[in-house]
Structure formats: C-alpha cells, structure tokens
Amino acid sequence: MRLALAWSSLFRHPVRTALAVLGVAVSAAMLLDMVMLASGMQVSFRALLMRQGFEIRLTPKGTLPFDTEARIARAASAESSLRAMPGVREISPVLGTTLHVVRGEASEACFALGIRPAVQGDYELEQGRDAEGDDQLVANTTFLARTGAVVGDTLELAAGYDAQLRTWTARRRVIVAGRGRFLYLAADQAAVALPLGALQAMLAPGGVDEVSLFMVKTVPGRDVEGLRAGIERVLPRVTAIATADAVRSVEERLSYFRQLAFILGTVSLIVGFLLVSTLVTVSVQERVGEMAVMRALGISRPHIAQQVMLEGLAISVVGAVLGLALGLLTAEYLNGILRTFPGLPAAIDFFVFEPRAAWQSFGLLIVTAVLAGAFPAWRAASLPIATTLRTEAVS
C-alpha cells in the first residue's frame, strides 16, 4: 500500500521522475563499470600470466620481459643446463621473428612464433589442430583475415629478403592446420605459430641455435625463488623472472587504475545521492499542505517519514536495476573496443563481471537512496501542523 502511494506521488510529475530514474541509472551503470574495471584488470592480468602454469620466464639479460624478438644464443646448451637442474619439470622454448606470406610478387608480413606444440603456452587453439609437423602452422584471426586464408589452406612462408637479388633466402610451403588465440599479442597483429625447428631452419642455412625466451614449469612444492636464483647463477646471460613477481609488479602498476575507478565510482554515488535528494525534497515542498492535513488526521510522524523515504527508494531501485543492465552492456562494448587497441594483449578483459561486484553496487545505491531520502523525510515529518495549514490557506 505504501509503495503504491509512493509511486502515485512520483507519477504526479512523470517527466521529472523519469529523468531522475534515468540519472540514477546512468550513475548505477558508471558505478558498476568502475567496480568491474577496478577488479577486472587485476583479475584478467593475473589469469593471463598464470594461465599456462609456467612459474619462471627466462629472457636475454638487458631486454624487456615480453620482448619476443630478443635472442638467447646457444639455446640448445642453455636448455640442457636447465633440464639438469633439480626442480625443473617442463621447458617451453619460444622464438619470435617476422616472416612473410608470399603470393606471386606480393607479400604480407606477419609475426611468427617458433614453439613446441606439446608444451607451448602462447596460444589457445580455437579451430582445427596444432602444428604437428614442420609443414604446418596455427594462425590467428587477424592473419587469416588479411591473407584470405582458411584452415586447411596451403601458404608459402618466406624469410630473409635480399633486396639486391630481389629474392628470399628461405621459403617453406605450409598448411594452416588450425586457428588460435594468441594470448600475449595484440588482436590487430597478424601472427602464426609453427614448430620451433622449422622456424629456426628458415632463419639461416643449417638453422639458428637461438630462442627468444624459455618458460619453465617447476616440480610441485619446489622453492620457485630458489630455483629462479639458481638459474641465473648457472645461466648468467639470462634474466629469470618468477611469474608471481611479474603478477605483483603488474598489480602495483594497476593500482593507479583502481584509484581512478574508486574516484569515478564515488562521483557516481554522489550524483545519485544529489538526484534522489533533490527530487524527494522538491516533492515534499510541493506537498507540505497535504502532509500537514495527514498529520492533523492523526497520521504519525514515522508513517509520513517512511512514505517519503519509500519515494526515494523506489526511484533508486528502478534506476539501479536499469543501470546494472546498462552497465553490463557498456562494459561489453568497451571491452570490445579495448581488445582491438594497438599493443594490448588480445586475451585481456578490462571489465570482468563478478556477481558479488554487482550486488555490492546495488547495495551501495540502496544505502545512498536511504541516506538521500533521510533529510527530506525528517523535514516532512517535522512540519508544524497549525502553521503549515495557515500558510497553505493564505497561499
């Protein structure tokens, strides 16, 4: 009954009420998106770095941790040394370089990864099968779109273009065995992955004894930090980075984004508070005579206060429900844009939906609505009956 009376009061001015609900919905959407952004980036980056279970990453000393075109020389010897170390369970070498897809006189550049399919951690297969032979590769969606190829097609890869002779030093015909999602590369970067030995053979006569990095899985229960330090002692030309340390470093850098999200979320709550408080205050101001009559007829102060607060609560609940739906749509749209942003890993989700975050946002909005309606409700309940009635009679 009280809720029906609250809606009846609000719909005396439907346009004003609709605008207030819309404003609360926008505030709710912004709040949810900021909560999703604050937690989503951290969760997504952690999941990306920990996804394949490699605890240690080895890169050439003096290079950036994710520089896949850097080089570790004498790779076979380095891998043998790693395998001899107690605690090393699995090793995944990776070699990065640029190749070209040749079609007649034309060529299309692409980034190529040399991997061991059985232990690789650089892509997730989405269609077809892994590159099981030296004449097979896995490509990402961007590569297939730019070359017009599909899974099952045969292409010609080339490396080492000689500008004077106008020829390639190495060519290899390969079959597109599968389509994959490359985790650490940007979505707009055309990329392929093929067996490590096949790529090494294309880069120099007789092959190159180089890789860009090693990823290492440890024996369960092994002291990762101790193994990491031991690797750097045995292989002084590499930098060994524990994945857990990389995760902490990323989370520290993301703290600025969380602070920004907190500030914007707070602003959205303040906007929602002001909208609800203003609307309810105006509604009370227009109905002071009506409320004085209710008091004269014996309606208690708490009853009137509750009625006014219900009006603010009704606006907030409807606005919050609409806002949460709007926030999810907005987050999905922004995620789609950011996934294609140059330089950002394709596997990153900036907005990650968590039911707990949605309930927290909804709860904050309801608490804000109660607080926003508290002062107008107190004012309505405290109106002096006789004075108000005389004032309304004169006016």
Contacts in CASP RR format, 6 or more apart in sequence:
PFRMAT RR
TARGET T0000
AUTHOR 0000-0000-0000
METHOD contacts of the structure
MODEL  1
MRLALAWSSLFRHPVRTALAVLGVAVSAAMLLDMVMLASGMQVSFRALLM
RQGFEIRLTPKGTLPFDTEARIARAASAESSLRAMPGVREISPVLGTTLH
VVRGEASEACFALGIRPAVQGDYELEQGRDAEGDDQLVANTTFLARTGAV
VGDTLELAAGYDAQLRTWTARRRVIVAGRGRFLYLAADQAAVALPLGALQ
AMLAPGGVDEVSLFMVKTVPGRDVEGLRAGIERVLPRVTAIATADAVRSV
EERLSYFRQLAFILGTVSLIVGFLLVSTLVTVSVQERVGEMAVMRALGIS
RPHIAQQVMLEGLAISVVGAVLGLALGLLTAEYLNGILRTFPGLPAAIDF
FVFEPRAAWQSFGLLIVTAVLAGAFPAWRAASLPIATTLRTEAVS
2 306 0 8 1.000
2 307 0 8 1.000
2 310 0 8 1.000
3 310 0 8 1.000
3 314 0 8 1.000
5 307 0 8 1.000
5 310 0 8 1.000
6 307 0 8 1.000
6 310 0 8 1.000
6 311 0 8 1.000
6 312 0 8 1.000
6 313 0 8 1.000
6 314 0 8 1.000
7 314 0 8 1.000
9 283 0 8 1.000
9 287 0 8 1.000
9 307 0 8 1.000
9 311 0 8 1.000
10 17 0 8 1.000
10 283 0 8 1.000
10 311 0 8 1.000
10 314 0 8 1.000
10 315 0 8 1.000
11 17 0 8 1.000
13 283 0 8 1.000
16 279 0 8 1.000
16 282 0 8 1.000
17 279 0 8 1.000
17 315 0 8 1.000
20 275 0 8 1.000
20 276 0 8 1.000
20 279 0 8 1.000
20 315 0 8 1.000
21 315 0 8 1.000
21 318 0 8 1.000
21 319 0 8 1.000
21 322 0 8 1.000
22 319 0 8 1.000
22 322 0 8 1.000
23 271 0 8 1.000
23 272 0 8 1.000
23 275 0 8 1.000
23 319 0 8 1.000
24 272 0 8 1.000
24 275 0 8 1.000
24 276 0 8 1.000
24 315 0 8 1.000
24 316 0 8 1.000
24 318 0 8 1.000
24 319 0 8 1.000
24 320 0 8 1.000
24 323 0 8 1.000
24 365 0 8 1.000
25 319 0 8 1.000
25 320 0 8 1.000
25 322 0 8 1.000
25 323 0 8 1.000
25 326 0 8 1.000
26 323 0 8 1.000
26 326 0 8 1.000
27 268 0 8 1.000
27 269 0 8 1.000
27 271 0 8 1.000
27 272 0 8 1.000
27 275 0 8 1.000
27 323 0 8 1.000
27 365 0 8 1.000
28 268 0 8 1.000
28 319 0 8 1.000
28 320 0 8 1.000
28 322 0 8 1.000
28 323 0 8 1.000
28 324 0 8 1.000
28 326 0 8 1.000
28 327 0 8 1.000
28 361 0 8 1.000
28 362 0 8 1.000
28 365 0 8 1.000
29 323 0 8 1.000
29 324 0 8 1.000
29 326 0 8 1.000
29 327 0 8 1.000
29 330 0 8 1.000
30 264 0 8 1.000
30 265 0 8 1.000
30 267 0 8 1.000
30 268 0 8 1.000
30 327 0 8 1.000
31 265 0 8 1.000
31 268 0 8 1.000
31 269 0 8 1.000
31 361 0 8 1.000
31 364 0 8 1.000
31 365 0 8 1.000
32 323 0 8 1.000
32 324 0 8 1.000
32 327 0 8 1.000
32 328 0 8 1.000
32 331 0 8 1.000
32 357 0 8 1.000
32 358 0 8 1.000
32 361 0 8 1.000
33 327 0 8 1.000
33 330 0 8 1.000
33 331 0 8 1.000
33 334 0 8 1.000
33 351 0 8 1.000
34 261 0 8 1.000
34 262 0 8 1.000
34 264 0 8 1.000
34 265 0 8 1.000
34 268 0 8 1.000
35 261 0 8 1.000
35 265 0 8 1.000
35 357 0 8 1.000
35 360 0 8 1.000
35 361 0 8 1.000
36 331 0 8 1.000
36 351 0 8 1.000
36 352 0 8 1.000
36 353 0 8 1.000
36 354 0 8 1.000
36 357 0 8 1.000
37 257 0 8 1.000
37 261 0 8 1.000
37 350 0 8 1.000
37 351 0 8 1.000
38 257 0 8 1.000
38 258 0 8 1.000
38 261 0 8 1.000
38 262 0 8 1.000
39 352 0 8 1.000
39 354 0 8 1.000
39 357 0 8 1.000
40 349 0 8 1.000
40 350 0 8 1.000
40 351 0 8 1.000
40 352 0 8 1.000
40 354 0 8 1.000
41 254 0 8 1.000
41 257 0 8 1.000
41 258 0 8 1.000
41 348 0 8 1.000
41 350 0 8 1.000
42 251 0 8 1.000
42 254 0 8 1.000
42 258 0 8 1.000
43 352 0 8 1.000
43 354 0 8 1.000
44 347 0 8 1.000
44 348 0 8 1.000
44 349 0 8 1.000
44 350 0 8 1.000
44 352 0 8 1.000
45 247 0 8 1.000
45 250 0 8 1.000
45 251 0 8 1.000
45 254 0 8 1.000
45 348 0 8 1.000
46 247 0 8 1.000
46 250 0 8 1.000
46 251 0 8 1.000
48 183 0 8 1.000
48 184 0 8 1.000
48 345 0 8 1.000
48 347 0 8 1.000
48 348 0 8 1.000
49 243 0 8 1.000
49 246 0 8 1.000
49 247 0 8 1.000
49 250 0 8 1.000
50 243 0 8 1.000
50 247 0 8 1.000
51 121 0 8 1.000
51 183 0 8 1.000
51 347 0 8 1.000
52 121 0 8 1.000
52 215 0 8 1.000
53 217 0 8 1.000
53 243 0 8 1.000
54 92 0 8 1.000
54 121 0 8 1.000
54 215 0 8 1.000
54 216 0 8 1.000
54 217 0 8 1.000
54 243 0 8 1.000
55 216 0 8 1.000
55 217 0 8 1.000
55 218 0 8 1.000
55 224 0 8 1.000
55 242 0 8 1.000
55 243 0 8 1.000
55 244 0 8 1.000
56 215 0 8 1.000
56 216 0 8 1.000
56 218 0 8 1.000
56 224 0 8 1.000
56 227 0 8 1.000
56 228 0 8 1.000
56 231 0 8 1.000
56 240 0 8 1.000
56 241 0 8 1.000
56 242 0 8 1.000
56 243 0 8 1.000
57 65 0 8 1.000
57 213 0 8 1.000
57 214 0 8 1.000
57 215 0 8 1.000
57 216 0 8 1.000
57 240 0 8 1.000
57 241 0 8 1.000
57 243 0 8 1.000
57 246 0 8 1.000
58 72 0 8 1.000
58 82 0 8 1.000
58 213 0 8 1.000
58 214 0 8 1.000
58 215 0 8 1.000
58 216 0 8 1.000
58 231 0 8 1.000
58 235 0 8 1.000
58 238 0 8 1.000
58 239 0 8 1.000
58 240 0 8 1.000
58 241 0 8 1.000
59 65 0 8 1.000
59 67 0 8 1.000
59 70 0 8 1.000
59 72 0 8 1.000
59 212 0 8 1.000
59 213 0 8 1.000
59 238 0 8 1.000
59 239 0 8 1.000
59 241 0 8 1.000
60 67 0 8 1.000
60 70 0 8 1.000
60 71 0 8 1.000
60 72 0 8 1.000
60 212 0 8 1.000
60 213 0 8 1.000
60 237 0 8 1.000
60 238 0 8 1.000
60 239 0 8 1.000
61 236 0 8 1.000
61 237 0 8 1.000
61 238 0 8 1.000
61 239 0 8 1.000
62 239 0 8 1.000
63 70 0 8 1.000
63 239 0 8 1.000
64 70 0 8 1.000
65 239 0 8 1.000
65 241 0 8 1.000
65 246 0 8 1.000
66 184 0 8 1.000
67 212 0 8 1.000
68 94 0 8 1.000
68 96 0 8 1.000
68 111 0 8 1.000
68 113 0 8 1.000
68 184 0 8 1.000
68 212 0 8 1.000
68 213 0 8 1.000
69 96 0 8 1.000
69 97 0 8 1.000
69 98 0 8 1.000
69 212 0 8 1.000
70 212 0 8 1.000
70 213 0 8 1.000
71 210 0 8 1.000
71 211 0 8 1.000
71 212 0 8 1.000
72 78 0 8 1.000
72 210 0 8 1.000
72 211 0 8 1.000
72 212 0 8 1.000
72 213 0 8 1.000
72 214 0 8 1.000
72 237 0 8 1.000
72 238 0 8 1.000
73 209 0 8 1.000
73 210 0 8 1.000
73 237 0 8 1.000
74 209 0 8 1.000
75 93 0 8 1.000
75 209 0 8 1.000
75 210 0 8 1.000
75 211 0 8 1.000
76 209 0 8 1.000
78 214 0 8 1.000
78 235 0 8 1.000
78 238 0 8 1.000
79 91 0 8 1.000
79 93 0 8 1.000
79 214 0 8 1.000
81 234 0 8 1.000
81 235 0 8 1.000
82 88 0 8 1.000
82 91 0 8 1.000
82 214 0 8 1.000
82 216 0 8 1.000
82 231 0 8 1.000
82 234 0 8 1.000
82 235 0 8 1.000
83 91 0 8 1.000
85 227 0 8 1.000
85 230 0 8 1.000
85 231 0 8 1.000
85 234 0 8 1.000
86 219 0 8 1.000
87 218 0 8 1.000
87 219 0 8 1.000
87 222 0 8 1.000
87 227 0 8 1.000
88 216 0 8 1.000
88 217 0 8 1.000
88 218 0 8 1.000
88 219 0 8 1.000
88 227 0 8 1.000
89 217 0 8 1.000
89 218 0 8 1.000
89 219 0 8 1.000
90 119 0 8 1.000
90 216 0 8 1.000
90 217 0 8 1.000
91 119 0 8 1.000
91 214 0 8 1.000
91 215 0 8 1.000
91 216 0 8 1.000
91 217 0 8 1.000
92 115 0 8 1.000
92 116 0 8 1.000
92 119 0 8 1.000
92 120 0 8 1.000
92 121 0 8 1.000
92 214 0 8 1.000
92 215 0 8 1.000
92 216 0 8 1.000
92 217 0 8 1.000
93 115 0 8 1.000
93 116 0 8 1.000
93 196 0 8 1.000
93 211 0 8 1.000
93 213 0 8 1.000
93 214 0 8 1.000
94 113 0 8 1.000
94 114 0 8 1.000
94 115 0 8 1.000
94 120 0 8 1.000
94 122 0 8 1.000
94 196 0 8 1.000
94 211 0 8 1.000
94 212 0 8 1.000
94 213 0 8 1.000
94 214 0 8 1.000
94 215 0 8 1.000
95 113 0 8 1.000
95 114 0 8 1.000
95 115 0 8 1.000
95 196 0 8 1.000
95 199 0 8 1.000
95 200 0 8 1.000
95 210 0 8 1.000
95 211 0 8 1.000
95 212 0 8 1.000
96 111 0 8 1.000
96 112 0 8 1.000
96 113 0 8 1.000
96 114 0 8 1.000
96 199 0 8 1.000
96 212 0 8 1.000
97 111 0 8 1.000
97 112 0 8 1.000
97 159 0 8 1.000
97 199 0 8 1.000
97 203 0 8 1.000
98 109 0 8 1.000
98 110 0 8 1.000
98 111 0 8 1.000
98 112 0 8 1.000
99 109 0 8 1.000
99 110 0 8 1.000
99 111 0 8 1.000
99 112 0 8 1.000
99 157 0 8 1.000
99 158 0 8 1.000
99 159 0 8 1.000
99 192 0 8 1.000
99 199 0 8 1.000
99 202 0 8 1.000
100 107 0 8 1.000
100 108 0 8 1.000
100 109 0 8 1.000
100 110 0 8 1.000
100 157 0 8 1.000
100 158 0 8 1.000
100 159 0 8 1.000
100 161 0 8 1.000
100 168 0 8 1.000
101 107 0 8 1.000
101 108 0 8 1.000
101 110 0 8 1.000
101 147 0 8 1.000
101 155 0 8 1.000
101 156 0 8 1.000
101 157 0 8 1.000
101 158 0 8 1.000
102 156 0 8 1.000
102 157 0 8 1.000
102 158 0 8 1.000
102 168 0 8 1.000
102 171 0 8 1.000
103 156 0 8 1.000
107 158 0 8 1.000
108 146 0 8 1.000
108 147 0 8 1.000
108 190 0 8 1.000
109 190 0 8 1.000
110 143 0 8 1.000
110 146 0 8 1.000
110 190 0 8 1.000
110 191 0 8 1.000
110 192 0 8 1.000
111 185 0 8 1.000
111 189 0 8 1.000
111 190 0 8 1.000
111 191 0 8 1.000
111 192 0 8 1.000
112 157 0 8 1.000
112 191 0 8 1.000
112 192 0 8 1.000
112 193 0 8 1.000
112 194 0 8 1.000
112 199 0 8 1.000
113 122 0 8 1.000
113 123 0 8 1.000
113 182 0 8 1.000
113 191 0 8 1.000
113 192 0 8 1.000
113 193 0 8 1.000
113 194 0 8 1.000
113 199 0 8 1.000
114 193 0 8 1.000
114 194 0 8 1.000
114 195 0 8 1.000
114 196 0 8 1.000
114 197 0 8 1.000
114 198 0 8 1.000
114 199 0 8 1.000
114 200 0 8 1.000
115 121 0 8 1.000
115 122 0 8 1.000
115 193 0 8 1.000
115 194 0 8 1.000
115 195 0 8 1.000
115 196 0 8 1.000
116 195 0 8 1.000
116 196 0 8 1.000
117 130 0 8 1.000
117 131 0 8 1.000
117 132 0 8 1.000
117 193 0 8 1.000
117 195 0 8 1.000
120 193 0 8 1.000
121 183 0 8 1.000
121 215 0 8 1.000
122 182 0 8 1.000
122 183 0 8 1.000
122 184 0 8 1.000
122 193 0 8 1.000
123 138 0 8 1.000
123 140 0 8 1.000
123 180 0 8 1.000
123 181 0 8 1.000
123 182 0 8 1.000
123 183 0 8 1.000
123 193 0 8 1.000
124 180 0 8 1.000
124 181 0 8 1.000
124 183 0 8 1.000
125 138 0 8 1.000
125 178 0 8 1.000
125 179 0 8 1.000
125 180 0 8 1.000
126 178 0 8 1.000
126 179 0 8 1.000
126 180 0 8 1.000
126 181 0 8 1.000
127 151 0 8 1.000
127 178 0 8 1.000
127 179 0 8 1.000
127 180 0 8 1.000
128 151 0 8 1.000
128 177 0 8 1.000
128 178 0 8 1.000
128 179 0 8 1.000
129 177 0 8 1.000
129 178 0 8 1.000
130 136 0 8 1.000
130 138 0 8 1.000
130 177 0 8 1.000
130 178 0 8 1.000
131 137 0 8 1.000
131 138 0 8 1.000
131 177 0 8 1.000
131 178 0 8 1.000
131 193 0 8 1.000
131 194 0 8 1.000
131 195 0 8 1.000
132 177 0 8 1.000
133 195 0 8 1.000
133 198 0 8 1.000
134 172 0 8 1.000
134 194 0 8 1.000
134 195 0 8 1.000
134 197 0 8 1.000
134 198 0 8 1.000
134 201 0 8 1.000
135 172 0 8 1.000
135 173 0 8 1.000
135 174 0 8 1.000
135 175 0 8 1.000
135 198 0 8 1.000
136 174 0 8 1.000
136 175 0 8 1.000
136 176 0 8 1.000
136 177 0 8 1.000
136 194 0 8 1.000
136 195 0 8 1.000
137 157 0 8 1.000
137 174 0 8 1.000
137 175 0 8 1.000
137 176 0 8 1.000
137 177 0 8 1.000
137 178 0 8 1.000
137 192 0 8 1.000
137 193 0 8 1.000
137 194 0 8 1.000
138 176 0 8 1.000
138 177 0 8 1.000
138 178 0 8 1.000
138 179 0 8 1.000
138 180 0 8 1.000
138 192 0 8 1.000
138 193 0 8 1.000
138 194 0 8 1.000
139 149 0 8 1.000
139 176 0 8 1.000
139 178 0 8 1.000
139 179 0 8 1.000
139 180 0 8 1.000
139 190 0 8 1.000
139 191 0 8 1.000
139 192 0 8 1.000
139 193 0 8 1.000
140 179 0 8 1.000
140 180 0 8 1.000
140 181 0 8 1.000
140 182 0 8 1.000
140 185 0 8 1.000
140 189 0 8 1.000
140 190 0 8 1.000
140 191 0 8 1.000
140 192 0 8 1.000
140 346 0 8 1.000
141 179 0 8 1.000
141 180 0 8 1.000
141 181 0 8 1.000
141 187 0 8 1.000
142 187 0 8 1.000
142 188 0 8 1.000
142 189 0 8 1.000
142 190 0 8 1.000
142 191 0 8 1.000
143 149 0 8 1.000
143 190 0 8 1.000
143 191 0 8 1.000
143 192 0 8 1.000
144 150 0 8 1.000
144 151 0 8 1.000
144 176 0 8 1.000
144 179 0 8 1.000
146 190 0 8 1.000
147 155 0 8 1.000
147 190 0 8 1.000
149 155 0 8 1.000
149 176 0 8 1.000
150 176 0 8 1.000
151 176 0 8 1.000
151 177 0 8 1.000
151 178 0 8 1.000
151 179 0 8 1.000
152 175 0 8 1.000
152 176 0 8 1.000
152 177 0 8 1.000
152 178 0 8 1.000
153 175 0 8 1.000
153 176 0 8 1.000
154 173 0 8 1.000
154 174 0 8 1.000
154 175 0 8 1.000
154 176 0 8 1.000
155 173 0 8 1.000
155 174 0 8 1.000
155 175 0 8 1.000
155 176 0 8 1.000
156 171 0 8 1.000
156 172 0 8 1.000
156 173 0 8 1.000
156 174 0 8 1.000
157 171 0 8 1.000
157 172 0 8 1.000
157 173 0 8 1.000
157 174 0 8 1.000
157 192 0 8 1.000
157 194 0 8 1.000
157 202 0 8 1.000
158 168 0 8 1.000
158 170 0 8 1.000
158 171 0 8 1.000
158 172 0 8 1.000
159 168 0 8 1.000
159 169 0 8 1.000
159 170 0 8 1.000
159 202 0 8 1.000
159 203 0 8 1.000
160 168 0 8 1.000
160 169 0 8 1.000
160 170 0 8 1.000
160 203 0 8 1.000
161 167 0 8 1.000
161 168 0 8 1.000
161 169 0 8 1.000
162 168 0 8 1.000
162 169 0 8 1.000
170 201 0 8 1.000
170 202 0 8 1.000
170 203 0 8 1.000
172 198 0 8 1.000
172 202 0 8 1.000
174 194 0 8 1.000
181 346 0 8 1.000
181 347 0 8 1.000
182 189 0 8 1.000
182 191 0 8 1.000
182 193 0 8 1.000
182 346 0 8 1.000
182 347 0 8 1.000
183 345 0 8 1.000
183 346 0 8 1.000
183 347 0 8 1.000
184 345 0 8 1.000
184 347 0 8 1.000
185 191 0 8 1.000
185 345 0 8 1.000
185 346 0 8 1.000
186 341 0 8 1.000
186 342 0 8 1.000
186 343 0 8 1.000
186 344 0 8 1.000
186 345 0 8 1.000
186 346 0 8 1.000
187 339 0 8 1.000
187 340 0 8 1.000
187 344 0 8 1.000
187 346 0 8 1.000
188 340 0 8 1.000
188 342 0 8 1.000
188 343 0 8 1.000
189 343 0 8 1.000
196 211 0 8 1.000
197 207 0 8 1.000
200 207 0 8 1.000
200 208 0 8 1.000
200 209 0 8 1.000
200 210 0 8 1.000
201 207 0 8 1.000
203 210 0 8 1.000
214 238 0 8 1.000
216 227 0 8 1.000
216 231 0 8 1.000
218 224 0 8 1.000
218 227 0 8 1.000
224 242 0 8 1.000
224 244 0 8 1.000
225 242 0 8 1.000
228 240 0 8 1.000
228 241 0 8 1.000
228 242 0 8 1.000
229 240 0 8 1.000
230 240 0 8 1.000
231 238 0 8 1.000
231 240 0 8 1.000
232 238 0 8 1.000
232 239 0 8 1.000
232 240 0 8 1.000
269 364 0 8 1.000
269 365 0 8 1.000
269 368 0 8 1.000
272 316 0 8 1.000
272 365 0 8 1.000
272 368 0 8 1.000
272 372 0 8 1.000
273 368 0 8 1.000
273 371 0 8 1.000
273 372 0 8 1.000
274 372 0 8 1.000
275 315 0 8 1.000
275 372 0 8 1.000
276 312 0 8 1.000
276 315 0 8 1.000
276 316 0 8 1.000
276 368 0 8 1.000
276 369 0 8 1.000
276 372 0 8 1.000
276 373 0 8 1.000
277 372 0 8 1.000
277 373 0 8 1.000
277 375 0 8 1.000
277 376 0 8 1.000
279 312 0 8 1.000
279 315 0 8 1.000
280 308 0 8 1.000
280 311 0 8 1.000
280 312 0 8 1.000
280 315 0 8 1.000
280 372 0 8 1.000
280 373 0 8 1.000
280 376 0 8 1.000
280 377 0 8 1.000
281 375 0 8 1.000
281 376 0 8 1.000
281 379 0 8 1.000
283 308 0 8 1.000
283 311 0 8 1.000
283 376 0 8 1.000
284 291 0 8 1.000
284 308 0 8 1.000
284 376 0 8 1.000
284 379 0 8 1.000
284 380 0 8 1.000
288 380 0 8 1.000
288 383 0 8 1.000
288 388 0 8 1.000
288 392 0 8 1.000
289 383 0 8 1.000
289 388 0 8 1.000
289 389 0 8 1.000
289 392 0 8 1.000
291 304 0 8 1.000
291 380 0 8 1.000
291 383 0 8 1.000
291 388 0 8 1.000
292 383 0 8 1.000
292 385 0 8 1.000
292 388 0 8 1.000
292 389 0 8 1.000
292 392 0 8 1.000
293 389 0 8 1.000
294 304 0 8 1.000
295 301 0 8 1.000
295 304 0 8 1.000
295 383 0 8 1.000
295 385 0 8 1.000
296 385 0 8 1.000
296 389 0 8 1.000
301 381 0 8 1.000
301 382 0 8 1.000
302 381 0 8 1.000
304 377 0 8 1.000
304 380 0 8 1.000
304 381 0 8 1.000
305 377 0 8 1.000
305 378 0 8 1.000
305 380 0 8 1.000
305 381 0 8 1.000
306 377 0 8 1.000
308 373 0 8 1.000
308 376 0 8 1.000
308 377 0 8 1.000
308 380 0 8 1.000
308 381 0 8 1.000
309 370 0 8 1.000
309 373 0 8 1.000
309 374 0 8 1.000
309 377 0 8 1.000
312 369 0 8 1.000
312 372 0 8 1.000
312 373 0 8 1.000
313 366 0 8 1.000
313 369 0 8 1.000
313 370 0 8 1.000
315 369 0 8 1.000
316 365 0 8 1.000
316 366 0 8 1.000
316 368 0 8 1.000
316 369 0 8 1.000
316 372 0 8 1.000
317 366 0 8 1.000
317 369 0 8 1.000
319 365 0 8 1.000
320 361 0 8 1.000
320 362 0 8 1.000
320 365 0 8 1.000
320 366 0 8 1.000
324 358 0 8 1.000
324 361 0 8 1.000
324 362 0 8 1.000
328 353 0 8 1.000
331 351 0 8 1.000
331 353 0 8 1.000
332 351 0 8 1.000
334 350 0 8 1.000
334 351 0 8 1.000
335 349 0 8 1.000
335 350 0 8 1.000
335 351 0 8 1.000
338 344 0 8 1.000
338 348 0 8 1.000
338 350 0 8 1.000
339 346 0 8 1.000
339 348 0 8 1.000
339 349 0 8 1.000
END
